[in-house]
Amino acid sequence: MALIESPEAANRLARAIASDLSLYNEQKIIEGILNDNLFSLLNSEIEEGRALYKSRVTEVLYEHTNFYNLAIVDVLVKPKGHVKSKIW
């Protein structure tokens, strides 16, 4: 499989991975927001997604863009803004 070279396609991939993380880890995400330990609680899942992302995009895109991290915030965290938490 050819590596993704397009920034738009890399961004779509990052958001798709984050969407899958959100879908399959809903309860852990809510628990992590409630207890202010979201990133440590989901560390292995987030890093597994990051490894997948890195394996599918060119090194230049991986090193010089922030698509994966932005997708984690936009797709995984922002939609849970309704969860009561001391972090917001």
N, CA, C and O atoms as a CHARMM CRD file, in Angstrom:
* protein
*
  352
    1    1 MET  N      0.84400  -1.17500   0.00000 PROA 1      0.00000
    2    1 MET  CA     0.00000   0.00000   0.00000 PROA 1      0.00000
    3    1 MET  C      0.89600   1.24700   0.00000 PROA 1      0.00000
    4    1 MET  O      1.83900   1.34700   0.78500 PROA 1      0.00000
    5    2 ALA  N      0.59300   2.16700  -0.86800 PROA 2      0.00000
    6    2 ALA  CA     1.37400   3.40100  -0.97900 PROA 2      0.00000
    7    2 ALA  C      1.09600   4.30500   0.22600 PROA 2      0.00000
    8    2 ALA  O     -0.00800   4.32700   0.77000 PROA 2      0.00000
    9    3 LEU  N      2.11300   5.03500   0.61500 PROA 3      0.00000
   10    3 LEU  CA     1.96100   5.97500   1.72300 PROA 3      0.00000
   11    3 LEU  C      1.14900   7.18500   1.28200 PROA 3      0.00000
   12    3 LEU  O      1.21100   7.60500   0.12600 PROA 3      0.00000
   13    4 ILE  N      0.40400   7.72700   2.20200 PROA 4      0.00000
   14    4 ILE  CA    -0.39300   8.92300   1.94500 PROA 4      0.00000
   15    4 ILE  C      0.54100  10.12100   1.87500 PROA 4      0.00000
   16    4 ILE  O      1.36200  10.33800   2.76600 PROA 4      0.00000
   17    5 GLU  N      0.40400  10.89600   0.80200 PROA 5      0.00000
   18    5 GLU  CA     1.23800  12.07600   0.59400 PROA 5      0.00000
   19    5 GLU  C      0.44800  13.37000   0.68700 PROA 5      0.00000
   20    5 GLU  O      1.03100  14.44100   0.85700 PROA 5      0.00000
   21    6 SER  N     -0.84700  13.28500   0.57900 PROA 6      0.00000
   22    6 SER  CA    -1.71200  14.45800   0.57900 PROA 6      0.00000
   23    6 SER  C     -2.06700  14.87200   2.00800 PROA 6      0.00000
   24    6 SER  O     -2.51000  14.04100   2.80100 PROA 6      0.00000
   25    7 PRO  N     -1.87600  16.15200   2.34000 PROA 7      0.00000
   26    7 PRO  CA    -2.27300  16.61000   3.67300 PROA 7      0.00000
   27    7 PRO  C     -3.76000  16.36800   3.95600 PROA 7      0.00000
   28    7 PRO  O     -4.12900  16.02300   5.07900 PROA 7      0.00000
   29    8 GLU  N     -4.59300  16.54300   2.96400 PROA 8      0.00000
   30    8 GLU  CA    -6.03300  16.33700   3.16000 PROA 8      0.00000
   31    8 GLU  C     -6.33100  14.87700   3.49700 PROA 8      0.00000
   32    8 GLU  O     -7.12500  14.59300   4.39400 PROA 8      0.00000
   33    9 ALA  N     -5.69800  13.96400   2.78500 PROA 9      0.00000
   34    9 ALA  CA    -5.91100  12.53600   3.04100 PROA 9      0.00000
   35    9 ALA  C     -5.32800  12.14600   4.39900 PROA 9      0.00000
   36    9 ALA  O     -5.91400  11.32300   5.10300 PROA 9      0.00000
   37   10 ALA  N     -4.19700  12.71600   4.77400 PROA 10     0.00000
   38   10 ALA  CA    -3.59300  12.43200   6.08000 PROA 10     0.00000
   39   10 ALA  C     -4.50300  12.92300   7.20300 PROA 10     0.00000
   40   10 ALA  O     -4.66100  12.24900   8.22000 PROA 10     0.00000
   41   11 ASN  N     -5.09200  14.08300   7.01600 PROA 11     0.00000
   42   11 ASN  CA    -6.01900  14.61900   8.00900 PROA 11     0.00000
   43   11 ASN  C     -7.25400  13.72500   8.13100 PROA 11     0.00000
   44   11 ASN  O     -7.72300  13.45900   9.23800 PROA 11     0.00000
   45   12 ARG  N     -7.77700  13.26600   7.00300 PROA 12     0.00000
   46   12 ARG  CA    -8.93200  12.35300   7.03100 PROA 12     0.00000
   47   12 ARG  C     -8.59400  11.05600   7.75700 PROA 12     0.00000
   48   12 ARG  O     -9.40000  10.55100   8.53900 PROA 12     0.00000
   49   13 LEU  N     -7.41100  10.51900   7.50100 PROA 13     0.00000
   50   13 LEU  CA    -6.98100   9.29800   8.18200 PROA 13     0.00000
   51   13 LEU  C     -6.89400   9.52800   9.68400 PROA 13     0.00000
   52   13 LEU  O     -7.38700   8.71400  10.46400 PROA 13     0.00000
   53   14 ALA  N     -6.27800  10.61800  10.09200 PROA 14     0.00000
   54   14 ALA  CA    -6.14400  10.93000  11.52100 PROA 14     0.00000
   55   14 ALA  C     -7.51500  11.02200  12.17900 PROA 14     0.00000
   56   14 ALA  O     -7.71500  10.49900  13.27500 PROA 14     0.00000
   57   15 ARG  N     -8.44700  11.67500  11.52300 PROA 15     0.00000
   58   15 ARG  CA    -9.79600  11.82400  12.08000 PROA 15     0.00000
   59   15 ARG  C    -10.54100  10.49500  12.10500 PROA 15     0.00000
   60   15 ARG  O    -11.32700  10.24800  13.02000 PROA 15     0.00000
   61   16 ALA  N    -10.31000   9.64300  11.12400 PROA 16     0.00000
   62   16 ALA  CA   -10.94600   8.32300  11.10900 PROA 16     0.00000
   63   16 ALA  C    -10.42400   7.46200  12.25600 PROA 16     0.00000
   64   16 ALA  O    -11.19500   6.76100  12.91100 PROA 16     0.00000
   65   17 ILE  N     -9.13500   7.51600  12.49300 PROA 17     0.00000
   66   17 ILE  CA    -8.55300   6.75900  13.60500 PROA 17     0.00000
   67   17 ILE  C     -9.09900   7.27200  14.93400 PROA 17     0.00000
   68   17 ILE  O     -9.47500   6.48200  15.80000 PROA 17     0.00000
   69   18 ALA  N     -9.14200   8.58900  15.09400 PROA 18     0.00000
   70   18 ALA  CA    -9.67900   9.17100  16.32400 PROA 18     0.00000
   71   18 ALA  C    -11.15300   8.81400  16.49800 PROA 18     0.00000
   72   18 ALA  O    -11.60700   8.57100  17.61600 PROA 18     0.00000
   73   19 SER  N    -11.88700   8.78400  15.41100 PROA 19     0.00000
   74   19 SER  CA   -13.30300   8.40700  15.46200 PROA 19     0.00000
   75   19 SER  C    -13.46900   6.96400  15.93100 PROA 19     0.00000
   76   19 SER  O    -14.34900   6.66800  16.73900 PROA 19     0.00000
   77   20 ASP  N    -12.63100   6.07800  15.43000 PROA 20     0.00000
   78   20 ASP  CA   -12.68000   4.68700  15.89200 PROA 20     0.00000
   79   20 ASP  C    -12.34300   4.59200  17.37700 PROA 20     0.00000
   80   20 ASP  O    -12.99100   3.85200  18.11800 PROA 20     0.00000
   81   21 LEU  N    -11.34100   5.33300  17.80500 PROA 21     0.00000
   82   21 LEU  CA   -10.99600   5.34500  19.22800 PROA 21     0.00000
   83   21 LEU  C    -12.18200   5.80300  20.06700 PROA 21     0.00000
   84   21 LEU  O    -12.47500   5.22400  21.11300 PROA 21     0.00000
   85   22 SER  N    -12.85400   6.83700  19.60300 PROA 22     0.00000
   86   22 SER  CA   -14.00900   7.36000  20.31600 PROA 22     0.00000
   87   22 SER  C    -15.13900   6.33500  20.36600 PROA 22     0.00000
   88   22 SER  O    -15.76000   6.13200  21.40900 PROA 22     0.00000
   89   23 LEU  N    -15.39300   5.70600  19.25000 PROA 23     0.00000
   90   23 LEU  CA   -16.47100   4.72900  19.15300 PROA 23     0.00000
   91   23 LEU  C    -16.25200   3.54200  20.07600 PROA 23     0.00000
   92   23 LEU  O    -17.17900   3.10400  20.75800 PROA 23     0.00000
   93   24 TYR  N    -15.03900   3.02100  20.10100 PROA 24     0.00000
   94   24 TYR  CA   -14.76800   1.79600  20.85700 PROA 24     0.00000
   95   24 TYR  C    -14.35500   2.03300  22.30700 PROA 24     0.00000
   96   24 TYR  O    -14.19300   1.07500  23.06200 PROA 24     0.00000
   97   25 ASN  N    -14.18300   3.27800  22.70500 PROA 25     0.00000
   98   25 ASN  CA   -13.72400   3.57700  24.06200 PROA 25     0.00000
   99   25 ASN  C    -14.58200   4.62800  24.75300 PROA 25     0.00000
  100   25 ASN  O    -14.08500   5.36600  25.60400 PROA 25     0.00000
  101   26 GLU  N    -15.83500   4.70500  24.40900 PROA 26     0.00000
  102   26 GLU  CA   -16.74400   5.72800  24.93900 PROA 26     0.00000
  103   26 GLU  C    -16.69200   5.81500  26.46300 PROA 26     0.00000
  104   26 GLU  O    -16.52000   6.90300  27.01300 PROA 26     0.00000
  105   27 GLN  N    -16.83700   4.69600  27.14100 PROA 27     0.00000
  106   27 GLN  CA   -16.88800   4.72100  28.60500 PROA 27     0.00000
  107   27 GLN  C    -15.55500   5.15000  29.20700 PROA 27     0.00000
  108   27 GLN  O    -15.52600   5.89800  30.18400 PROA 27     0.00000
  109   28 LYS  N    -14.45600   4.68300  28.63000 PROA 28     0.00000
  110   28 LYS  CA   -13.13700   5.08500  29.12900 PROA 28     0.00000
  111   28 LYS  C    -12.91800   6.58500  28.94100 PROA 28     0.00000
  112   28 LYS  O    -12.30600   7.23400  29.78900 PROA 28     0.00000
  113   29 ILE  N    -13.41000   7.13200  27.84600 PROA 29     0.00000
  114   29 ILE  CA   -13.25900   8.56300  27.58400 PROA 29     0.00000
  115   29 ILE  C    -14.02400   9.36100  28.63600 PROA 29     0.00000
  116   29 ILE  O    -13.49500  10.31300  29.20800 PROA 29     0.00000
  117   30 ILE  N    -15.24700   8.97600  28.88000 PROA 30     0.00000
  118   30 ILE  CA   -16.05200   9.66900  29.90100 PROA 30     0.00000
  119   30 ILE  C    -15.39300   9.55500  31.26700 PROA 30     0.00000
  120   30 ILE  O    -15.29100  10.54200  31.99600 PROA 30     0.00000
  121   31 GLU  N    -14.95100   8.36400  31.61100 PROA 31     0.00000
  122   31 GLU  CA   -14.27100   8.15000  32.88700 PROA 31     0.00000
  123   31 GLU  C    -12.99600   9.00000  32.97800 PROA 31     0.00000
  124   31 GLU  O    -12.71100   9.59100  34.02000 PROA 31     0.00000
  125   32 GLY  N    -12.24600   9.05300  31.89300 PROA 32     0.00000
  126   32 GLY  CA   -11.00800   9.83600  31.87900 PROA 32     0.00000
  127   32 GLY  C    -11.25300  11.31900  32.02400 PROA 32     0.00000
  128   32 GLY  O    -10.47400  12.01900  32.67200 PROA 32     0.00000
  129   33 ILE  N    -12.33200  11.81100  31.42500 PROA 33     0.00000
  130   33 ILE  CA   -12.67200  13.22700  31.57400 PROA 33     0.00000
  131   33 ILE  C    -13.13900  13.50700  33.00000 PROA 33     0.00000
  132   33 ILE  O    -12.72700  14.49200  33.61300 PROA 33     0.00000
  133   34 LEU  N    -13.98700  12.64700  33.51500 PROA 34     0.00000
  134   34 LEU  CA   -14.47600  12.83600  34.88500 PROA 34     0.00000
  135   34 LEU  C    -13.34400  12.84300  35.90200 PROA 34     0.00000
  136   34 LEU  O    -13.37100  13.61700  36.85900 PROA 34     0.00000
  137   35 ASN  N    -12.35400  11.98900  35.69900 PROA 35     0.00000
  138   35 ASN  CA   -11.26700  11.83800  36.66700 PROA 35     0.00000
  139   35 ASN  C     -9.99500  12.58200  36.27400 PROA 35     0.00000
  140   35 ASN  O     -8.96300  12.43700  36.93000 PROA 35     0.00000
  141   36 ASP  N    -10.06300  13.37000  35.21500 PROA 36     0.00000
  142   36 ASP  CA    -8.92800  14.15400  34.73900 PROA 36     0.00000
  143   36 ASP  C     -7.68100  13.29200  34.49400 PROA 36     0.00000
  144   36 ASP  O     -6.56200  13.68200  34.82900 PROA 36     0.00000
  145   37 ASN  N     -7.90000  12.12200  33.90500 PROA 37     0.00000
  146   37 ASN  CA    -6.76900  11.25500  33.55900 PROA 37     0.00000
  147   37 ASN  C     -6.97300  10.61100  32.18000 PROA 37     0.00000
  148   37 ASN  O     -6.52700   9.49100  31.92900 PROA 37     0.00000
  149   38 LEU  N     -7.65100  11.34000  31.30200 PROA 38     0.00000
  150   38 LEU  CA    -8.01600  10.81300  29.99700 PROA 38     0.00000
  151   38 LEU  C     -6.81600  10.27800  29.22500 PROA 38     0.00000
  152   38 LEU  O     -6.85300   9.15500  28.72100 PROA 38     0.00000
  153   39 PHE  N     -5.76000  11.06700  29.12800 PROA 39     0.00000
  154   39 PHE  CA    -4.63900  10.66700  28.29000 PROA 39     0.00000
  155   39 PHE  C     -3.81900   9.54000  28.89500 PROA 39     0.00000
  156   39 PHE  O     -3.23600   8.75200  28.15000 PROA 39     0.00000
  157   40 SER  N     -3.75400   9.43400  30.19100 PROA 40     0.00000
  158   40 SER  CA    -3.06700   8.28400  30.78000 PROA 40     0.00000
  159   40 SER  C     -3.95200   7.03600  30.69700 PROA 40     0.00000
  160   40 SER  O     -3.44400   5.93200  30.50000 PROA 40     0.00000
  161   41 LEU  N     -5.24500   7.20200  30.84400 PROA 41     0.00000
  162   41 LEU  CA    -6.17000   6.07300  30.76400 PROA 41     0.00000
  163   41 LEU  C     -6.21700   5.47500  29.36000 PROA 41     0.00000
  164   41 LEU  O     -6.30900   4.25800  29.20300 PROA 41     0.00000
  165   42 LEU  N     -6.15200   6.33200  28.34400 PROA 42     0.00000
  166   42 LEU  CA    -6.22200   5.87300  26.95200 PROA 42     0.00000
  167   42 LEU  C     -4.86300   5.84900  26.26000 PROA 42     0.00000
  168   42 LEU  O     -4.79400   5.77000  25.03400 PROA 42     0.00000
  169   43 ASN  N     -3.79800   5.91700  27.02600 PROA 43     0.00000
  170   43 ASN  CA    -2.47000   6.00900  26.43100 PROA 43     0.00000
  171   43 ASN  C     -2.19200   4.89300  25.42500 PROA 43     0.00000
  172   43 ASN  O     -1.73700   5.17500  24.31700 PROA 43     0.00000
  173   44 SER  N     -2.44700   3.66400  25.77200 PROA 44     0.00000
  174   44 SER  CA    -2.10900   2.56700  24.85400 PROA 44     0.00000
  175   44 SER  C     -2.94700   2.63300  23.57900 PROA 44     0.00000
  176   44 SER  O     -2.43500   2.37400  22.49000 PROA 44     0.00000
  177   45 GLU  N     -4.22000   2.97400  23.70300 PROA 45     0.00000
  178   45 GLU  CA    -5.07800   3.08000  22.53000 PROA 45     0.00000
  179   45 GLU  C     -4.64800   4.24200  21.62300 PROA 45     0.00000
  180   45 GLU  O     -4.59500   4.10200  20.40100 PROA 45     0.00000
  181   46 ILE  N     -4.34600   5.38000  22.24000 PROA 46     0.00000
  182   46 ILE  CA    -3.91700   6.55500  21.47600 PROA 46     0.00000
  183   46 ILE  C     -2.58600   6.27600  20.78400 PROA 46     0.00000
  184   46 ILE  O     -2.40200   6.64800  19.62500 PROA 46     0.00000
  185   47 GLU  N     -1.67200   5.63300  21.47200 PROA 47     0.00000
  186   47 GLU  CA    -0.36900   5.34000  20.86600 PROA 47     0.00000
  187   47 GLU  C     -0.48500   4.27400  19.78000 PROA 47     0.00000
  188   47 GLU  O      0.24900   4.32400  18.79300 PROA 47     0.00000
  189   48 GLU  N     -1.38000   3.32200  19.94000 PROA 48     0.00000
  190   48 GLU  CA    -1.61700   2.33900  18.88000 PROA 48     0.00000
  191   48 GLU  C     -2.16200   3.03500  17.62800 PROA 48     0.00000
  192   48 GLU  O     -1.75700   2.72200  16.50900 PROA 48     0.00000
  193   49 GLY  N     -3.08100   3.97800  17.82900 PROA 49     0.00000
  194   49 GLY  CA    -3.60400   4.76100  16.71300 PROA 49     0.00000
  195   49 GLY  C     -2.53000   5.61100  16.07100 PROA 49     0.00000
  196   49 GLY  O     -2.48500   5.74200  14.84800 PROA 49     0.00000
  197   50 ARG  N     -1.66100   6.19000  16.88900 PROA 50     0.00000
  198   50 ARG  CA    -0.56100   7.00900  16.36900 PROA 50     0.00000
  199   50 ARG  C      0.37400   6.15000  15.50700 PROA 50     0.00000
  200   50 ARG  O      0.82300   6.58700  14.44800 PROA 50     0.00000
  201   51 ALA  N      0.66100   4.94100  15.96200 PROA 51     0.00000
  202   51 ALA  CA     1.53100   4.03800  15.19600 PROA 51     0.00000
  203   51 ALA  C      0.88900   3.68700  13.85600 PROA 51     0.00000
  204   51 ALA  O      1.57600   3.63600  12.83500 PROA 51     0.00000
  205   52 LEU  N     -0.40800   3.44900  13.85200 PROA 52     0.00000
  206   52 LEU  CA    -1.11200   3.17100  12.60000 PROA 52     0.00000
  207   52 LEU  C     -1.02200   4.37700  11.67200 PROA 52     0.00000
  208   52 LEU  O     -0.70200   4.23700  10.49200 PROA 52     0.00000
  209   53 TYR  N     -1.30500   5.55500  12.20700 PROA 53     0.00000
  210   53 TYR  CA    -1.22600   6.78400  11.42000 PROA 53     0.00000
  211   53 TYR  C      0.17400   6.95100  10.82400 PROA 53     0.00000
  212   53 TYR  O      0.32300   7.20800   9.63000 PROA 53     0.00000
  213   54 LYS  N      1.18700   6.80200  11.66300 PROA 54     0.00000
  214   54 LYS  CA     2.56900   6.96800  11.21300 PROA 54     0.00000
  215   54 LYS  C      2.91800   5.97100  10.11500 PROA 54     0.00000
  216   54 LYS  O      3.66800   6.30100   9.19600 PROA 54     0.00000
  217   55 SER  N      2.38700   4.76400  10.20000 PROA 55     0.00000
  218   55 SER  CA     2.70300   3.73700   9.21100 PROA 55     0.00000
  219   55 SER  C      2.04000   3.98700   7.86300 PROA 55     0.00000
  220   55 SER  O      2.42900   3.39300   6.85800 PROA 55     0.00000
  221   56 ARG  N      1.04200   4.86200   7.84000 PROA 56     0.00000
  222   56 ARG  CA     0.27300   5.08100   6.61200 PROA 56     0.00000
  223   56 ARG  C      0.57900   6.38500   5.88900 PROA 56     0.00000
  224   56 ARG  O      0.17700   6.56500   4.73900 PROA 56     0.00000
  225   57 VAL  N      1.29500   7.30800   6.55800 PROA 57     0.00000
  226   57 VAL  CA     1.60600   8.59900   5.93000 PROA 57     0.00000
  227   57 VAL  C      3.11100   8.73000   5.71500 PROA 57     0.00000
  228   57 VAL  O      3.91000   8.04500   6.35300 PROA 57     0.00000
  229   58 THR  N      3.47600   9.62500   4.80200 PROA 58     0.00000
  230   58 THR  CA     4.90500   9.85300   4.56000 PROA 58     0.00000
  231   58 THR  C      5.55800  10.44200   5.81400 PROA 58     0.00000
  232   58 THR  O      4.89700  11.05100   6.65500 PROA 58     0.00000
  233   59 GLU  N      6.84300  10.24400   5.90600 PROA 59     0.00000
  234   59 GLU  CA     7.58600  10.76900   7.04400 PROA 59     0.00000
  235   59 GLU  C      7.47600  12.29100   7.12600 PROA 59     0.00000
  236   59 GLU  O      7.37900  12.85200   8.21700 PROA 59     0.00000
  237   60 VAL  N      7.49100  12.94600   5.98600 PROA 60     0.00000
  238   60 VAL  CA     7.38500  14.41200   5.94700 PROA 60     0.00000
  239   60 VAL  C      6.06200  14.85600   6.56400 PROA 60     0.00000
  240   60 VAL  O      6.04000  15.77400   7.38300 PROA 60     0.00000
  241   61 LEU  N      4.96700  14.21800   6.18200 PROA 61     0.00000
  242   61 LEU  CA     3.66600  14.57700   6.75200 PROA 61     0.00000
  243   61 LEU  C      3.63400  14.29400   8.24400 PROA 61     0.00000
  244   61 LEU  O      3.12100  15.09700   9.02200 PROA 61     0.00000
  245   62 TYR  N      4.17700  13.16100   8.63900 PROA 62     0.00000
  246   62 TYR  CA     4.15900  12.81300  10.06200 PROA 62     0.00000
  247   62 TYR  C      4.98100  13.80300  10.88000 PROA 62     0.00000
  248   62 TYR  O      4.55300  14.24400  11.94700 PROA 62     0.00000
  249   63 GLU  N      6.13900  14.14300  10.38400 PROA 63     0.00000
  250   63 GLU  CA     7.04100  15.01500  11.13600 PROA 63     0.00000
  251   63 GLU  C      6.63100  16.48900  11.12300 PROA 63     0.00000
  252   63 GLU  O      6.95300  17.22400  12.05700 PROA 63     0.00000
  253   64 HSD  N      5.92400  16.93000  10.07700 PROA 64     0.00000
  254   64 HSD  CA     5.69000  18.36600   9.90400 PROA 64     0.00000
  255   64 HSD  C      4.22300  18.78000  10.00000 PROA 64     0.00000
  256   64 HSD  O      3.87600  19.92000   9.68900 PROA 64     0.00000
  257   65 THR  N      3.38200  17.87600  10.42100 PROA 65     0.00000
  258   65 THR  CA     1.97800  18.23700  10.64700 PROA 65     0.00000
  259   65 THR  C      1.56300  17.73000  12.01900 PROA 65     0.00000
  260   65 THR  O      2.25300  16.92000  12.63800 PROA 65     0.00000
  261   66 ASN  N      0.44800  18.21500  12.46800 PROA 66     0.00000
  262   66 ASN  CA    -0.05700  17.84500  13.78600 PROA 66     0.00000
  263   66 ASN  C     -1.45300  17.21900  13.65700 PROA 66     0.00000
  264   66 ASN  O     -2.25700  17.29900  14.58600 PROA 66     0.00000
  265   67 PHE  N     -1.73500  16.60600  12.52200 PROA 67     0.00000
  266   67 PHE  CA    -3.08000  16.11100  12.25000 PROA 67     0.00000
  267   67 PHE  C     -3.57500  15.10900  13.28500 PROA 67     0.00000
  268   67 PHE  O     -4.73000  15.17700  13.70500 PROA 67     0.00000
  269   68 TYR  N     -2.73300  14.19700  13.69600 PROA 68     0.00000
  270   68 TYR  CA    -3.19600  13.16800  14.62900 PROA 68     0.00000
  271   68 TYR  C     -3.56300  13.77300  15.98700 PROA 68     0.00000
  272   68 TYR  O     -4.62600  13.47900  16.53200 PROA 68     0.00000
  273   69 ASN  N     -2.69600  14.60700  16.52400 PROA 69     0.00000
  274   69 ASN  CA    -2.98400  15.22200  17.82800 PROA 69     0.00000
  275   69 ASN  C     -4.23700  16.10000  17.76800 PROA 69     0.00000
  276   69 ASN  O     -5.05600  16.09300  18.68700 PROA 69     0.00000
  277   70 LEU  N     -4.37300  16.85200  16.68200 PROA 70     0.00000
  278   70 LEU  CA    -5.56500  17.69200  16.53000 PROA 70     0.00000
  279   70 LEU  C     -6.82900  16.84000  16.43300 PROA 70     0.00000
  280   70 LEU  O     -7.86600  17.19900  16.99000 PROA 70     0.00000
  281   71 ALA  N     -6.74300  15.72500  15.73200 PROA 71     0.00000
  282   71 ALA  CA    -7.89800  14.84200  15.60100 PROA 71     0.00000
  283   71 ALA  C     -8.28800  14.25800  16.95400 PROA 71     0.00000
  284   71 ALA  O     -9.47500  14.11200  17.24600 PROA 71     0.00000
  285   72 ILE  N     -7.31400  13.92800  17.77100 PROA 72     0.00000
  286   72 ILE  CA    -7.61400  13.39500  19.10400 PROA 72     0.00000
  287   72 ILE  C     -8.42800  14.42300  19.89100 PROA 72     0.00000
  288   72 ILE  O     -9.42000  14.07100  20.52900 PROA 72     0.00000
  289   73 VAL  N     -8.02300  15.66300  19.84800 PROA 73     0.00000
  290   73 VAL  CA    -8.75000  16.71200  20.57300 PROA 73     0.00000
  291   73 VAL  C    -10.11900  16.96900  19.93700 PROA 73     0.00000
  292   73 VAL  O    -11.13400  17.00000  20.63200 PROA 73     0.00000
  293   74 ASP  N    -10.14100  17.15100  18.60900 PROA 74     0.00000
  294   74 ASP  CA   -11.38800  17.50200  17.92300 PROA 74     0.00000
  295   74 ASP  C    -12.42600  16.38800  17.92300 PROA 74     0.00000
  296   74 ASP  O    -13.62000  16.66200  18.04600 PROA 74     0.00000
  297   75 VAL  N    -12.00000  15.16000  17.79000 PROA 75     0.00000
  298   75 VAL  CA   -12.93200  14.04900  17.62800 PROA 75     0.00000
  299   75 VAL  C    -13.16400  13.29900  18.93300 PROA 75     0.00000
  300   75 VAL  O    -14.27000  12.81900  19.18100 PROA 75     0.00000
  301   76 LEU  N    -12.14600  13.19500  19.75900 PROA 76     0.00000
  302   76 LEU  CA   -12.25100  12.40500  20.98400 PROA 76     0.00000
  303   76 LEU  C    -12.69300  13.24300  22.18100 PROA 76     0.00000
  304   76 LEU  O    -13.52100  12.79800  22.97700 PROA 76     0.00000
  305   77 VAL  N    -12.15300  14.44000  22.31300 PROA 77     0.00000
  306   77 VAL  CA   -12.39100  15.23600  23.52300 PROA 77     0.00000
  307   77 VAL  C    -13.52300  16.24400  23.36300 PROA 77     0.00000
  308   77 VAL  O    -14.43900  16.26400  24.18500 PROA 77     0.00000
  309   78 LYS  N    -13.48600  17.07400  22.33500 PROA 78     0.00000
  310   78 LYS  CA   -14.47500  18.14700  22.18400 PROA 78     0.00000
  311   78 LYS  C    -15.92600  17.67600  22.23800 PROA 78     0.00000
  312   78 LYS  O    -16.74100  18.33500  22.88300 PROA 78     0.00000
  313   79 PRO  N    -16.28000  16.58300  21.60000 PROA 79     0.00000
  314   79 PRO  CA   -17.68000  16.15300  21.65900 PROA 79     0.00000
  315   79 PRO  C    -18.14400  15.75700  23.06200 PROA 79     0.00000
  316   79 PRO  O    -19.34200  15.61000  23.30500 PROA 79     0.00000
  317   80 LYS  N    -17.20200  15.58800  23.97300 PROA 80     0.00000
  318   80 LYS  CA   -17.55600  15.21700  25.35200 PROA 80     0.00000
  319   80 LYS  C    -17.57600  16.43500  26.26600 PROA 80     0.00000
  320   80 LYS  O    -17.47500  16.29800  27.48500 PROA 80     0.00000
  321   81 GLY  N    -17.70500  17.61200  25.69000 PROA 81     0.00000
  322   81 GLY  CA   -17.73900  18.84500  26.47200 PROA 81     0.00000
  323   81 GLY  C    -18.89300  18.90400  27.44900 PROA 81     0.00000
  324   81 GLY  O    -18.86100  19.68200  28.40300 PROA 81     0.00000
  325   82 HSD  N    -19.90300  18.10000  27.22800 PROA 82     0.00000
  326   82 HSD  CA   -21.06700  18.07300  28.12000 PROA 82     0.00000
  327   82 HSD  C    -20.80600  17.28300  29.40800 PROA 82     0.00000
  328   82 HSD  O    -21.57600  17.38500  30.36200 PROA 82     0.00000
  329   83 VAL  N    -19.72600  16.50000  29.43800 PROA 83     0.00000
  330   83 VAL  CA   -19.40600  15.70600  30.61500 PROA 83     0.00000
  331   83 VAL  C    -18.87900  16.64500  31.68800 PROA 83     0.00000
  332   83 VAL  O    -17.91900  17.38300  31.46300 PROA 83     0.00000
  333   84 LYS  N    -19.50600  16.61400  32.84900 PROA 84     0.00000
  334   84 LYS  CA   -19.07500  17.49300  33.92700 PROA 84     0.00000
  335   84 LYS  C    -17.69400  17.07700  34.41500 PROA 84     0.00000
  336   84 LYS  O    -17.43200  15.91000  34.70600 PROA 84     0.00000
  337   85 SER  N    -16.83300  18.06700  34.49300 PROA 85     0.00000
  338   85 SER  CA   -15.45800  17.79000  34.87500 PROA 85     0.00000
  339   85 SER  C    -14.82300  19.04500  35.46100 PROA 85     0.00000
  340   85 SER  O    -15.20500  20.16700  35.12900 PROA 85     0.00000
  341   86 LYS  N    -13.86200  18.83700  36.32500 PROA 86     0.00000
  342   86 LYS  CA   -13.13500  19.97200  36.89100 PROA 86     0.00000
  343   86 LYS  C    -12.14000  20.55300  35.90300 PROA 86     0.00000
  344   86 LYS  O    -11.58500  21.62500  36.14200 PROA 86     0.00000
  345   87 ILE  N    -11.90300  19.84600  34.77400 PROA 87     0.00000
  346   87 ILE  CA   -10.91200  20.35100  33.82400 PROA 87     0.00000
  347   87 ILE  C    -11.49200  21.42400  32.90800 PROA 87     0.00000
  348   87 ILE  O    -10.73300  22.08500  32.19900 PROA 87     0.00000
  349   88 TRP  N    -12.82100  21.62300  32.89800 PROA 88     0.00000
  350   88 TRP  CA   -13.39300  22.73500  32.15000 PROA 88     0.00000
  351   88 TRP  C    -14.55900  23.32500  32.83600 PROA 88     0.00000
  352   88 TRP  O    -15.15600  24.27600  32.33100 PROA 88     0.00000
